[in-house]
Amino acid sequence: MRALRLLGAACIMAVPTLPAFAASSMATMSMMKAGETVAVMPDGHMGTMMANTMESADMMKMATPVDHCVMMMMGKDGKMYMVDTTSADSMKSCEAMAK
């Protein structure tokens, strides 16, 4: 009976920490750090990597800067699609979604 009370008290004390754990699990939705590379596969799974200075310099040679909002979506067929956001309407919806 005493162990059950201790377990109950421990559970009650642990409940306030749940939002902190939920926030840390949203790390994939945060902004990128300098030197971080994100890869998105056609089936939608993602991976991130911190490149060292040599790898980063090599990757920057084949990279182009992003000058507008980029939107991706998963289709019903299970493939990842990149939405063309060059029109004014699609740009507005992309920027509204990114806020």
PyMOL commands that set and color helices and strands:
alter all, ss='L'
color gray80, all
select helices_A, chain A and resi 2-24+27-29+53-61+88-98
alter helices_A, ss='H'
color red, helices_A
select strands_A, chain A and resi 36-40+46-50+71-74+80-83
alter strands_A, ss='S'
color yellow, strands_A
deselect
rebuild
show_as cartoon
